[in-house]
Amino acid sequence: MDLPTLLTDRRMTRSFTGDPVDLDALARSCALALRAPTAGNCGGVRMTIVGSESIADYVERATDAEWRAASRRVAGLARAGALVVVTSRPADYAARYAEPDKAASGLADPTAWPVPYWHGDAGMATMALLLLVQDAGLGTALWGNFRHDARVLEWLGAPEESLFATVFVGHPDRLDPPSSSLRRAVPAPAERVRRRGA
Ligand SMILES: Cc1cc2nc3c(=O)[nH]c(=O)nc-3n(C[C@H](O)[C@H](O)[C@H](O)COP(=O)(O)O)c2cc1C
């Protein structure tokens, strides 16, 4: 599929069939996605693939029992074929910007960054992954990091990393309950493009 079509067609898939996903192919997509730009060539983003047998374990750590009991979506999401947990390593960015060619930036201290670009790097690689997975005929759902990140990172064995998001990957069953976010009236993409002096 061409890139404009992929971008136009991409939508969150929040319910899956339970059919398996080729984890080797997914690993290749992750490696390709990690060719995304990275500040100072830090390469500080990691993608951890979680197989279907461990998805329930992940969901238990990332959510609360009350949320799971009330959720309309948890069963459909749990039928994903795999997850990709996207994390970044802020310390790698601080170390890189302490190197001689970057030291003048004053960014050896992570709290000095006007924009914490380890999150930007993670976002760019994540978007690339969403498109690559869609191009392979599968669907994706992105879960942001809104709670329990320490618990998830501990479970991943990477407590020093920063949890960016989790991508559910699988075969869409097209039974997604509609997202309330989609009822919001947001300006159309073309209306969000500005021009100055052109
Ligand atoms: C940073 C970020 C966090 C998100 N977190 C969640 C989430 O936790 N759960 C969820 O169902 N969707 C989540 N989404 C998906 C958005 O709700 C979705 O992208 C938006 O409603 C537009 O729908 P579309 O992607 O299908 O076009 C997240 C998206 C982003 C970019």
The ligand as a Gaussian input file, in Angstrom:
#p B3LYP/6-31G(d) Opt

LIG

0 1
 C       -0.302000       9.298000      23.020000
 C       -1.568000       8.523000      22.718000
 C       -2.165000       7.791000      23.707000
 C       -3.299000       7.041000      23.450000
 N       -3.821000       6.275000      24.423000
 C       -4.882000       5.496000      24.165000
 C       -5.361000       4.617000      25.160000
 O       -4.828000       4.536000      26.270000
 N       -6.429000       3.837000      24.863000
 C       -7.015000       3.885000      23.622000
 O       -7.986000       3.148000      23.404000
 N       -6.583000       4.707000      22.643000
 C       -5.516000       5.506000      22.881000
 N       -5.011000       6.323000      21.899000
 C       -5.660000       6.346000      20.575000
 C       -6.468000       7.614000      20.313000
 O       -7.637000       7.609000      21.084000
 C       -6.781000       7.675000      18.817000
 O       -5.563000       7.746000      18.086000
 C       -7.647000       8.869000      18.462000
 O       -8.917000       8.775000      19.083000
 C       -7.861000       8.993000      16.940000
 O       -8.381000       7.768000      16.411000
 P       -7.633000       6.951000      15.245000
 O       -6.201000       6.718000      15.688000
 O       -8.410000       5.688000      15.119000
 O       -7.692000       7.819000      14.038000
 C       -3.879000       7.065000      22.148000
 C       -3.261000       7.813000      21.145000
 C       -2.104000       8.506000      21.414000
 C       -1.433000       9.264000      20.297000

